[in-house]
């Protein structure tokens, strides 16, 4: 009975201090959230974001690695095409030798098409990055058909040649079958060659 009487005495005191108790409890909860829950949550979200970033990075790296074989095949194909193209250049070690080689090729092609070259002249070499252009100027008279076939032969030659300049005149305006042609044909050598004569 004594303990019941004591509880009855304490109860009115507790009801008077209820706002202080609730305030203290709220303060403890806020403190618990700020000092314990919030840092743990922030650490969790940072770790989650880091994992996501690393996963995306790994996926990207795996994509690049998986494309490696395809890229290597493309690189090898490009290298082979480049070597094949370089094998189609004039083989002369120096511009004068390459010019003589180009003149021989032009004479061979023109004779197949029954074109008689009246004049030829080696022009000044043109320097490009890594390469040297070897231009040869020629003059001839031929039929339009022979000229067309000659140009086709130049374009489809095993040696790479360009026609940077060409002048065509009809010799007889009444019967425009024959033409007077002045053209520059240019071959190319690799730049390891000396530009001096």
C-alpha positions as CSV (number, residue, x, y, z in Angstrom):
1,X,0.0,0.0,0.0
2,X,2.8,2.2,0.8
3,X,4.2,2.0,-2.8
4,X,0.8,2.9,-4.2
5,X,0.7,6.0,-2.1
6,X,4.2,7.0,-3.3
7,X,3.2,6.6,-6.9
8,X,0.2,8.7,-6.3
9,X,2.5,11.4,-5.0
10,X,4.9,11.1,-8.0
11,X,2.2,11.2,-10.7
12,X,1.1,14.8,-10.1
13,X,4.8,15.9,-10.3
14,X,5.3,14.0,-13.6
15,X,2.2,15.6,-15.2
16,X,3.6,19.0,-14.2
17,X,7.0,18.3,-15.9
18,X,5.5,16.6,-19.0
19,X,6.5,19.5,-21.4
20,X,10.1,19.4,-20.2
21,X,10.2,15.6,-20.6
22,X,8.7,15.8,-24.1
23,X,11.1,18.6,-25.0
24,X,14.1,16.6,-23.7
25,X,12.9,13.5,-25.6
26,X,12.5,15.6,-28.9
27,X,16.0,17.1,-28.3
28,X,17.5,13.6,-27.9
29,X,15.8,12.3,-31.1
30,X,17.0,15.3,-33.1
31,X,20.5,14.9,-31.7
32,X,20.4,11.2,-32.5
33,X,19.3,12.0,-36.1
34,X,22.0,14.7,-36.7
35,X,24.9,12.8,-35.1
36,X,24.2,9.2,-36.1
37,X,21.5,8.7,-38.7
38,X,22.3,11.6,-41.1
39,X,26.1,10.8,-41.4
40,X,25.3,7.1,-42.0
41,X,22.7,8.0,-44.6
42,X,25.1,10.4,-46.4
43,X,27.8,7.9,-46.3
44,X,25.5,5.3,-47.8
45,X,24.3,7.6,-50.6
46,X,27.9,8.7,-51.4
47,X,29.0,5.0,-51.5
48,X,26.0,4.2,-53.8
49,X,26.8,7.0,-56.2
50,X,30.5,6.0,-56.2
51,X,29.6,2.4,-57.0
52,X,27.3,3.6,-59.8
53,X,30.0,5.8,-61.3
54,X,32.6,3.0,-61.1
55,X,30.1,0.6,-62.7
56,X,29.5,2.9,-65.6
57,X,33.2,3.4,-66.0
58,X,33.8,-0.4,-66.0
59,X,31.0,-0.9,-68.5
60,X,32.6,1.7,-70.8
61,X,36.0,0.1,-70.4
62,X,34.5,-3.3,-71.1
63,X,32.8,-1.9,-74.2
64,X,36.2,-0.5,-75.5
65,X,37.9,-3.8,-74.7
66,X,35.3,-5.8,-76.5
67,X,35.6,-3.5,-79.6
68,X,39.4,-3.9,-79.6
69,X,39.4,-6.8,-82.0
70,X,37.1,-4.9,-84.4
71,X,39.3,-1.8,-84.1
72,X,42.4,-3.8,-84.7
73,X,40.9,-5.3,-87.8
74,X,40.0,-1.9,-89.1
75,X,43.5,-0.6,-88.3
76,X,45.1,-3.5,-90.1
77,X,42.8,-3.0,-93.1
78,X,43.8,0.7,-93.2
79,X,47.5,-0.1,-92.9
80,X,47.2,-2.6,-95.8
81,X,45.3,-0.1,-97.9
82,X,48.0,2.5,-97.2
83,X,50.8,0.1,-98.1
84,X,48.9,-0.9,-101.3
85,X,48.5,2.8,-102.2
86,X,52.2,3.5,-101.5
87,X,53.2,0.6,-103.7
88,X,51.4,2.4,-106.6
89,X,53.6,5.4,-106.3
90,X,56.6,6.0,-108.7
91,X,59.5,3.9,-107.5
92,X,62.3,6.4,-108.5
93,X,64.6,7.2,-105.5
94,X,65.0,10.9,-106.6
95,X,62.8,13.3,-108.6
96,X,64.9,13.1,-111.9
97,X,64.7,9.3,-111.8
98,X,61.0,9.3,-111.0
99,X,60.4,11.8,-113.8
100,X,62.2,9.5,-116.3
101,X,60.0,6.6,-115.0
102,X,56.9,8.7,-115.4
103,X,57.9,9.7,-119.0
104,X,58.4,6.0,-119.9
105,X,54.9,5.1,-118.5
106,X,53.3,8.0,-120.4
107,X,55.1,7.0,-123.7
108,X,53.9,3.4,-123.3
109,X,50.3,4.4,-122.7
110,X,50.2,6.9,-125.5
111,X,51.7,4.4,-128.0
112,X,48.9,1.9,-127.2
113,X,46.4,4.6,-128.1
114,X,48.3,5.6,-131.2
115,X,49.1,9.0,-129.8
116,X,52.3,10.6,-130.9
117,X,53.7,12.9,-128.2
118,X,55.3,16.0,-130.0
119,X,56.8,17.6,-126.9
120,X,57.4,16.8,-123.3
121,X,59.0,18.7,-120.4
122,X,59.7,17.8,-116.8
123,X,58.4,20.6,-114.5
124,X,59.6,21.7,-111.1
125,X,58.7,19.0,-108.4
126,X,56.0,20.0,-105.9
127,X,56.7,19.3,-102.3
128,X,53.8,17.9,-100.2
129,X,53.8,16.6,-96.6
130,X,55.7,13.4,-96.8
131,X,55.6,13.2,-100.6
132,X,56.9,14.9,-103.8
133,X,54.8,15.5,-106.9
134,X,56.6,14.9,-110.2
135,X,54.9,16.8,-113.0
136,X,55.5,16.2,-116.7
137,X,54.0,18.4,-119.4
138,X,53.2,16.8,-122.8
139,X,51.8,18.0,-126.1
140,X,50.1,15.9,-128.7
141,X,47.4,15.8,-131.4
142,X,44.9,12.9,-131.4
143,X,41.3,12.0,-132.1
144,X,38.8,12.7,-129.4
145,X,38.3,8.9,-129.0
146,X,42.0,8.3,-128.5
147,X,42.2,11.2,-125.9
148,X,39.2,9.7,-124.0
149,X,40.9,6.2,-123.9
150,X,44.2,7.7,-122.9
151,X,42.6,9.6,-120.0
152,X,40.8,6.3,-119.0
153,X,44.2,4.5,-119.0
154,X,45.8,7.2,-116.9
155,X,43.0,7.0,-114.3
156,X,43.1,3.2,-114.1
157,X,46.9,2.8,-114.2
158,X,48.7,0.6,-111.7
159,X,50.8,3.8,-110.9
160,X,49.0,6.7,-109.3
161,X,48.9,9.7,-111.7
162,X,46.9,12.9,-111.7
163,X,46.1,15.4,-114.5
164,X,46.2,18.8,-112.6
165,X,46.1,20.8,-115.9
166,X,44.8,20.1,-119.4
167,X,44.1,22.4,-122.4
168,X,42.2,21.0,-125.4
169,X,41.8,22.8,-128.7
170,X,39.9,21.5,-131.8
171,X,42.2,21.6,-134.8
172,X,39.5,21.9,-137.4
173,X,36.2,23.6,-136.4
174,X,34.5,22.2,-139.5
175,X,35.3,18.6,-138.6
176,X,35.9,18.6,-134.8
177,X,37.3,15.0,-134.5
178,X,40.9,15.8,-133.9
179,X,42.2,17.8,-131.0
180,X,45.4,19.5,-129.9
181,X,46.2,18.7,-126.3
182,X,48.5,20.2,-123.8
183,X,48.4,18.4,-120.4
184,X,50.4,18.0,-117.2
185,X,50.5,14.5,-115.8
186,X,51.8,14.2,-112.2
187,X,53.2,11.2,-110.4
188,X,54.2,11.0,-106.8
189,X,57.2,9.6,-104.8
190,X,57.8,9.4,-101.1
191,X,59.6,12.3,-99.6
192,X,62.7,10.3,-98.6
193,X,64.0,11.2,-102.0
194,X,66.3,14.2,-102.6
195,X,64.7,17.2,-104.4
196,X,68.0,18.2,-105.9
197,X,68.8,17.2,-109.5
